[in-house]
Amino acid sequence: MRVVSVQRYHGRGAAISMVGRGADPGATQTGAFRGKPGSSAYRCVRVGHHRDVRSGGFLAGNFGADEQGFAAAYQHSRRHTAVKIYWIPLHVDHMSELTVQATLLPGQTVTRTSHQSQAATAGGDVFYPSAVPIPVPGTWKLVAGAGPNRGCFIATFPAPAR
């Protein structure tokens, strides 16, 4: 995989490098998925209080920081908020554009879609950084797809404590 010489900072000061569009045919990054909660099958998994969770071809996170960050940002602005989620794909031989559809449950009356075509690396893993629009507190279904990678996550972004 070709690594471009641009470095940015993500999360707790961790340097990331933006990467090229693909790796060797059939390349996977199974090490990142070992021991993580969730499902190796594509199905909707509840995030609960886990930091990182697997669904099918994605490991996503940091949900713990996202819950706290969402509540603080929403309390401050009381309007549209985006949560930062990284999406680690299992299959990295062709880095297709990531699409994330966020749907408010249970009524599914609010849906937001975001796209990310840039991939990055940190700690030896390739991932898609993203800012998923979550306009209101509640429980959201996040469906991610990029090439052969698919994942579905149920996450709660709480209203701030009063």
C-alpha positions in Angstrom: 0.0 0.0 0.0 1.3 3.4 -0.9 1.5 5.9 2.0 1.3 9.6 1.2 3.5 11.8 3.2 0.7 13.8 4.8 0.3 13.4 8.6 -2.7 14.6 10.5 -3.7 14.2 14.2 -6.7 12.3 15.2 -8.2 11.6 18.6 -5.7 11.8 21.5 -2.8 13.2 19.4 -2.2 10.0 17.5 -0.5 10.7 14.1 -2.2 9.2 11.1 -1.0 9.1 7.5 -3.4 9.3 4.6 -3.0 6.2 2.4 -3.3 5.2 -1.3 -6.4 3.5 -2.8 -5.5 -0.2 -2.3 -3.2 -3.0 -1.2 -2.3 -6.5 -2.4 -5.2 -8.5 -3.8 -7.1 -10.3 -1.1 -5.4 -8.3 1.7 -7.2 -8.3 5.1 -6.4 -6.9 8.5 -7.7 -9.6 10.8 -5.4 -8.7 13.7 -7.4 -5.6 14.5 -10.6 -7.7 14.8 -9.2 -10.3 17.3 -11.0 -10.4 20.6 -13.4 -7.5 19.8 -17.0 -7.8 20.8 -19.7 -8.0 18.2 -20.3 -10.4 15.3 -18.2 -11.7 12.4 -21.5 -12.0 10.5 -23.1 -8.9 8.9 -25.9 -8.2 11.4 -26.9 -5.2 13.6 -25.0 -5.3 16.8 -25.6 -3.3 19.9 -22.6 -1.2 20.9 -23.5 -0.9 24.6 -20.6 0.5 26.6 -17.9 -1.0 24.4 -15.2 1.2 22.9 -14.8 -0.8 19.6 -17.4 -3.2 18.2 -17.3 -5.5 15.2 -20.1 -6.2 12.7 -19.3 -8.2 9.6 -16.5 -6.5 7.7 -16.1 -3.5 10.0 -14.6 -2.7 13.4 -15.9 0.7 14.5 -15.2 2.9 17.4 -14.5 4.8 19.6 -18.0 4.7 20.8 -17.2 5.5 24.4 -15.7 8.9 23.5 -18.5 9.5 20.9 -21.2 9.2 23.6 -19.4 11.6 25.9 -18.5 14.0 23.1 -22.0 14.0 21.6 -23.6 14.9 25.0 -21.1 17.8 25.5 -21.5 19.1 22.0 -25.2 18.9 21.9 -25.5 20.6 25.3 -23.4 23.5 24.0 -25.1 23.9 20.6 -28.6 22.2 20.9 -28.4 21.5 17.2 -26.8 19.3 14.6 -23.9 17.4 16.0 -21.5 15.0 14.2 -19.8 12.1 16.0 -16.3 11.0 15.0 -16.2 7.3 14.3 -13.4 5.3 12.8 -14.3 2.4 10.5 -11.6 -0.3 10.2 -12.4 -2.5 7.2 -11.6 -6.2 7.1 -10.8 -6.3 3.4 -8.3 -3.6 2.3 -7.3 -4.8 -1.2 -9.5 -2.1 -2.8 -10.5 0.9 -0.7 -13.9 1.9 -2.0 -15.7 5.0 -0.8 -17.3 4.5 2.6 -21.0 5.3 3.0 -22.6 5.5 6.4 -26.4 5.8 6.8 -27.5 6.9 10.3 -31.2 6.2 11.1 -32.9 7.3 14.3 -34.8 4.4 16.0 -37.5 3.3 16.6 -39.6 5.3 14.2 -36.9 5.6 11.5 -38.2 9.1 10.6 -34.7 10.8 10.6 -32.0 9.5 8.3 -28.6 11.1 7.5 -26.0 9.7 5.0 -22.3 10.6 4.9 -19.5 9.6 2.6 -15.8 9.3 3.1 -13.3 8.5 0.3 -10.1 9.2 2.3 -8.5 6.3 4.2 -5.8 6.7 6.8 -3.4 4.5 8.8 -2.6 4.5 12.5 -1.0 1.8 14.6 -0.6 -0.3 11.5 -4.3 -0.4 10.7 -6.0 1.2 7.7 -9.3 3.0 8.6 -11.8 5.5 7.4 -12.1 8.5 9.7 -15.6 10.0 9.6 -17.9 12.6 11.1 -21.4 11.0 11.1 -24.2 13.6 11.4 -26.4 12.8 14.5 -28.8 15.8 14.7 -30.7 14.7 17.9 -30.1 12.5 21.0 -31.4 8.9 20.8 -30.6 5.4 19.6 -29.3 5.3 16.1 -28.7 2.5 13.6 -25.4 3.1 11.7 -25.1 1.0 8.5 -21.6 1.2 6.9 -20.5 -0.1 3.6 -17.3 0.1 1.5 -16.6 -2.5 -1.2 -17.1 -6.0 0.3 -17.1 -4.6 3.8 -20.5 -4.2 5.5 -21.5 -3.5 9.1 -24.5 -2.4 11.2 -24.2 -0.9 14.7 -26.9 0.2 17.2 -25.5 3.1 19.3 -27.1 5.4 21.8 -26.1 9.0 21.9 -27.6 10.4 25.1 -29.1 13.8 25.8 -26.9 15.7 28.2 -27.7 15.4 31.9 -29.6 18.3 33.3 
